[in-house]
């Protein structure tokens, strides 16, 4: 007798090897399953997340679900009990009952990611591990032109890292890339799309910054949106922004 619990989670990704459970433990999912086991008489409660985040990547609102004993706790009690058994770097910020057919991953309609860049000669100490320090000036006009180029439906396979298994469908839609801030301080890029490939946001960001630095131009960036000819290898970008500037900000349902 179980009931489906929907969780919204925030975490500092630095101490963890990512969201996905690993053989050597040390993931966000592992910490959650350990906490649930302590509250469920030692029984394993599988946790299903909306998707993976890499080692070092943060979350402001990751979504997950679990099937828990029906009469054990109320959502408010689950929230308090889980936070009492989780590392301080992971917080459950909301718990609510969900329909039996809700699935954190398969019900998702899109995601919003934020990438934070500190663009100035001196990195504030409190931003270390939470933003990418780019000390060279960025050309905001070129940055905006580049984000407009990437917005829309494209084959983003050249902006994806290899997980070892080829992805059969690399077409994705980026609904919006918005920019906030100015050179000399914090610049944030917000990506909203129907889905993102492995390391896609980090590779997009690294390539955007390269254009904004004047190291590459718009034509160079546009070439990565051209699908490869049948039977020929992809020409992928290799400029990935560091993990510590990336935040999963919201899962859209």
C-alpha positions as CSV (number, residue, x, y, z in Angstrom):
1,X,0.0,0.0,0.0
2,X,1.9,3.0,-1.3
3,X,1.2,6.5,-2.4
4,X,3.2,8.6,-4.9
5,X,5.1,11.5,-3.4
6,X,6.4,14.3,-5.6
7,X,9.5,16.1,-4.3
8,X,11.1,19.4,-5.3
9,X,14.8,19.5,-4.4
10,X,17.6,22.0,-4.2
11,X,21.2,21.0,-3.9
12,X,24.8,22.3,-4.0
13,X,26.3,19.9,-6.5
14,X,29.9,20.3,-5.5
15,X,30.2,17.4,-3.0
16,X,28.4,14.9,-5.2
17,X,29.2,12.9,-8.3
18,X,26.0,14.0,-9.9
19,X,22.3,13.1,-9.6
20,X,22.4,9.6,-10.9
21,X,23.2,6.7,-8.5
22,X,26.8,5.4,-9.0
23,X,28.4,2.1,-8.1
24,X,30.7,3.8,-5.6
25,X,27.8,5.9,-4.1
26,X,28.2,9.6,-3.6
27,X,25.3,10.9,-5.7
28,X,22.3,13.0,-4.8
29,X,20.0,10.1,-5.6
30,X,22.1,7.8,-3.3
31,X,21.7,10.3,-0.4
32,X,18.0,10.5,-0.9
33,X,17.5,6.8,-1.0
34,X,19.6,6.4,2.2
35,X,17.3,9.0,3.9
36,X,14.2,7.2,2.7
37,X,15.5,3.8,3.9
38,X,16.0,5.3,7.4
39,X,12.4,6.4,7.4
40,X,11.0,3.2,5.9
41,X,12.3,0.4,8.3
42,X,15.4,0.0,6.2
43,X,13.6,-0.8,3.0
44,X,14.9,0.7,-0.2
45,X,12.6,3.3,-1.8
46,X,13.6,3.9,-5.4
47,X,13.8,7.6,-6.4
48,X,13.0,8.7,-9.9
49,X,14.4,12.1,-11.0
50,X,13.4,14.3,-13.9
51,X,16.8,13.8,-15.4
52,X,20.5,13.7,-14.6
53,X,22.7,16.5,-13.5
54,X,26.5,16.1,-13.8
55,X,29.1,16.2,-11.0
56,X,29.3,19.7,-9.7
57,X,26.1,20.9,-11.3
58,X,23.6,22.6,-8.9
59,X,19.8,22.5,-8.7
60,X,17.3,25.1,-7.5
61,X,14.3,22.9,-8.3
62,X,15.0,19.4,-9.3
63,X,11.9,17.2,-9.4
64,X,11.7,13.6,-8.3
65,X,9.1,11.1,-7.1
66,X,8.9,8.1,-4.9
67,X,6.3,5.6,-3.9
68,X,6.1,5.7,-0.1
69,X,4.0,3.8,2.6
70,X,0.5,5.3,2.4
71,X,-0.1,6.0,6.1
72,X,3.5,6.8,7.2
73,X,3.6,10.6,7.0
74,X,1.9,13.7,5.6
75,X,3.7,15.6,2.9
76,X,4.8,18.2,5.5
77,X,6.1,15.4,7.7
78,X,8.0,13.8,4.9
79,X,9.7,17.1,4.1
80,X,10.8,17.6,7.7
81,X,11.9,14.0,8.2
82,X,13.9,13.8,5.0
83,X,15.7,17.1,5.6
84,X,16.6,15.8,9.1
85,X,18.4,12.8,7.4
86,X,19.9,14.5,4.4
87,X,23.3,16.2,4.0
88,X,23.1,20.0,4.5
89,X,23.9,20.4,0.8
90,X,20.6,18.8,-0.2
91,X,17.3,20.2,0.8
92,X,13.7,19.1,0.0
93,X,11.9,22.3,-0.5
94,X,8.5,20.9,-1.3
95,X,6.6,17.6,-0.9
96,X,3.1,16.9,-2.3
97,X,1.0,13.9,-3.3
98,X,0.9,13.2,-7.0
99,X,-1.3,11.1,-9.2
100,X,-0.4,7.4,-9.4
101,X,0.7,7.8,-13.1
102,X,2.8,10.9,-12.5
103,X,6.4,10.4,-13.5
104,X,9.1,13.0,-12.7
105,X,10.9,12.2,-16.0
106,X,8.3,11.1,-18.5
107,X,5.7,13.7,-17.6
108,X,8.2,16.6,-18.0
109,X,7.5,19.0,-20.9
110,X,10.7,21.0,-20.6
111,X,13.4,22.4,-18.4
112,X,14.9,25.7,-17.5
113,X,18.6,26.0,-16.8
114,X,20.6,29.0,-15.6
115,X,24.2,29.5,-16.2
116,X,26.1,32.1,-14.1
117,X,29.2,33.8,-15.3
118,X,31.3,36.3,-13.3
119,X,32.8,38.5,-16.0
120,X,35.4,40.7,-14.3
121,X,39.1,40.7,-13.4
122,X,38.5,39.6,-9.8
123,X,36.3,36.7,-8.7
124,X,34.4,37.4,-5.5
125,X,35.3,34.6,-3.0
126,X,31.6,33.7,-2.4
127,X,31.1,33.0,-6.1
128,X,33.8,30.4,-6.2
129,X,32.2,27.1,-7.1
130,X,29.0,28.8,-8.0
131,X,29.9,30.7,-11.2
132,X,32.4,30.5,-14.1
133,X,35.1,33.2,-13.8
134,X,35.6,34.7,-17.3
135,X,38.0,37.6,-16.8
136,X,38.2,38.8,-20.5
137,X,35.6,41.4,-21.5
138,X,32.5,39.9,-23.3
139,X,30.9,41.6,-26.3
140,X,27.2,41.7,-25.3
141,X,26.0,42.5,-28.8
142,X,27.8,39.4,-30.2
143,X,26.5,37.4,-27.3
144,X,22.9,38.4,-28.1
145,X,23.3,37.7,-31.8
146,X,24.7,34.2,-31.0
147,X,21.9,33.3,-28.6
148,X,19.3,34.3,-31.3
149,X,21.1,32.0,-33.7
150,X,20.7,29.0,-31.3
151,X,17.1,29.7,-30.4
152,X,14.5,27.5,-32.2
153,X,14.4,23.9,-33.3
154,X,17.7,22.5,-34.5
155,X,19.8,19.4,-34.5
156,X,22.0,20.0,-31.5
157,X,24.0,16.8,-31.8
158,X,27.2,18.8,-32.2
159,X,26.5,20.4,-28.8
160,X,26.3,17.1,-27.0
161,X,29.0,15.0,-25.3
162,X,29.1,11.2,-25.8
163,X,27.7,9.0,-23.0
164,X,28.9,5.9,-24.7
165,X,25.6,5.1,-26.4
166,X,24.6,7.1,-29.5
167,X,21.5,9.3,-29.1
168,X,19.0,8.4,-31.9
169,X,17.3,11.8,-31.9
170,X,19.4,14.9,-31.3
171,X,16.7,17.5,-32.5
172,X,15.7,19.8,-29.7
173,X,13.8,23.0,-29.3
174,X,15.2,25.9,-27.4
175,X,12.3,28.2,-26.7
176,X,14.3,31.1,-25.3
177,X,17.8,32.1,-24.2
178,X,17.7,35.2,-22.1
179,X,20.7,37.3,-20.9
180,X,20.9,39.4,-17.7
181,X,23.7,41.5,-16.4
182,X,26.7,43.4,-17.9
183,X,30.4,42.9,-18.3
184,X,32.3,43.7,-15.1
185,X,30.0,41.7,-12.9
186,X,27.5,38.8,-13.0
187,X,26.0,37.7,-16.3
188,X,23.4,35.0,-16.3
189,X,22.2,33.0,-19.3
190,X,18.7,31.3,-18.9
191,X,17.9,28.4,-21.3
192,X,14.3,27.2,-21.7
193,X,13.7,24.2,-23.9
194,X,11.7,21.0,-24.4
195,X,14.8,18.9,-23.5
196,X,18.6,19.0,-23.4
197,X,21.2,16.5,-24.5
198,X,24.1,15.4,-22.4
199,X,26.2,18.5,-21.4
200,X,24.3,20.5,-24.0
201,X,23.9,23.6,-21.9
202,X,27.5,23.6,-20.9
203,X,28.7,23.2,-24.5
204,X,26.3,25.9,-25.7
205,X,27.5,28.3,-23.0
206,X,31.2,27.6,-23.7
207,X,30.7,28.2,-27.4
208,X,28.6,31.4,-26.8
209,X,31.4,32.8,-24.6
210,X,34.0,32.0,-27.2
211,X,32.0,34.1,-29.7
212,X,31.5,36.9,-27.2
213,X,35.3,37.0,-26.5
214,X,35.9,37.4,-30.2
215,X,37.8,34.2,-30.5
216,X,35.2,32.8,-33.0
217,X,32.5,34.3,-35.1
218,X,28.8,33.8,-35.8
219,X,29.6,31.7,-38.9
220,X,31.7,29.4,-36.8
221,X,28.8,28.9,-34.4
222,X,26.3,28.4,-37.2
223,X,28.3,25.5,-38.6
224,X,27.6,23.4,-35.6
225,X,23.8,23.5,-36.3
226,X,24.3,21.8,-39.7
227,X,23.6,18.0,-39.4
228,X,26.3,15.7,-40.7
229,X,26.0,14.1,-44.0
230,X,25.0,10.4,-43.8
231,X,27.9,8.2,-42.9
232,X,30.2,11.0,-41.9
233,X,31.2,11.9,-38.3
234,X,30.0,14.9,-36.5
235,X,32.1,18.0,-36.1
236,X,31.4,18.8,-32.5
237,X,32.3,21.8,-30.4
238,X,34.8,21.1,-27.7
239,X,34.3,24.3,-25.6
240,X,32.3,23.2,-22.5
241,X,31.7,25.7,-19.7
242,X,32.6,24.4,-16.2
243,X,29.9,22.5,-14.2
244,X,29.9,24.8,-11.2
245,X,28.1,27.6,-13.1
246,X,25.2,25.5,-14.1
247,X,21.8,25.3,-12.2
248,X,18.7,23.3,-13.0
249,X,16.2,26.0,-12.2
250,X,12.9,24.4,-13.0
251,X,11.3,21.3,-14.5
252,X,8.2,22.2,-16.6
253,X,5.1,20.0,-16.5
